[in-house]
């Protein structure tokens, strides 16, 4: 989902870290990531495979991914994101930082980071 942040808009930077040993299984850990990011389901058929996109929370919330476990959302979506992470509070550590976006500077930083990868 494409997102456009306006200059001086309040945004939230969300970062999280999974605590692998707190998950009961890899299945449960994968469930967390699927609920957050969504996933591609492939169902084999007799003649061909059928592929379906199963949406996650970030398919509904406009965001800008900064790194694998860091993304930026508009302040208006912070409560929804907090509710999601609170459901996983025993297994996932998260932090949310409210910032005022200086659009041009942030875009330059994101482009620079992308080039470095």
Secondary structure, DSSP 8 states (H G I E B T S, - for coil): ------TT-EEEEEEEEE-GGGSS-HHHHHHHHHHHH-EEEEEE-SSSEEEEEE--HHHHS-EEEEETTEEEEEGGGHHHHHHHHHHTTTTEEEEEEEEE--HHHHHHHHHHHHHH-
